[in-house]
Amino acid sequence: MAAIIGSAFIIAIQVLAITSIGTMSQSTFFQSDFALEHAPPAESWVWIPARAILGDTVALIIVLALGAALLIVPMMLLSARLGEYALAAATADGAPGTKGNVGPTAIFLGRFRARPVPAHCSGAKNGFCCCAIPGSPRRA
């Protein structure tokens, strides 16, 4: 999505450059009278990120604080429900011993879903039954 938005922005700049000053050069367009007339004034808040890049300490603090807030606020608001969402996703496939509805996970897992190990394989390593191995003498 970011690639589409970025390419649309570049194409729009080139279209504006061609229609307003007759050249495809982006640098010439941004230095033209047309762009300078429509740009916000130098004191505008729009230029705070640019001032931060150029070394203005106050602008840098503002940009970092805004970025941290944009990260922390959604985390604080949504993290309380994350455990509930994880539990709902884990029990949604209707696996044996769960109380979930049979959902899309059951369709995709099909025969690959984990099944209980039979009693005769109770000592199997990692919970795998020897019957599942092709050519095994106890293949069911």
Secondary structure, DSSP 4 states (H G I P E B T S, - for coil): -HHHHHHHHHHHHHHHHHHHHS---HHHHHTSHHHHHHSPPTTSGGGHHHHHHTT-HHHHHHHHHHHHHHHHHHHHHHHHHHHHHHHHHHTTT--TT--PPP-HHHHHHGGGS--PPPGGGTT-GGG--GGGSTT-TT--
